[in-house]
Amino acid sequence: MTKSKMANRYSPEVRARAVRMVFEHQGSYETQAGAIAAIAPK
């Protein structure tokens, strides 16, 4: 998949929700990367 196709894979609303979830839950994980890894499948 090319970079431009990957950039449009998710809607802006889904991206915003994912970012918001990471910031809301990052205190529950040792690192931000840990929070991202846990939230990404959702």
RAWO-V61740 format. One line per field, one symbol per residue. burial: + if it has 24 or more other ideal C-beta (glycine too) atoms within 12 Angstrom, else -. A space follows every 50 residues. Layout:
burial->???
//
This chain:
burial->---------------------+--------------------
//
